[in-house]
Amino acid sequence: MPILNILLVLIVVGFLLWVVNTYIPMDRKIKGIFNIIVVIGVVIWLLKVFGLLDSVKNITI
């Protein structure tokens, strides 16, 4: 995946998260949980895109 597409996805996700946080009325706790879920999802997606998540699966203990 080209770096430009990754940046575009990050910008769109950030903008949508800002829109939700700014214009949709929610309790602070729910908004915080939503933000954490989105950030964790984006981090996992980035790890998959860069191939780091696949190398973690191959580690045996």
Secondary structure by P-SEA (a helix, b strand, c coil): ccaaaaaaaaaaaaaaaaaaaccccccaaaaaaaaaaaaaaaaaaaaaaaaaaaaaaaccc
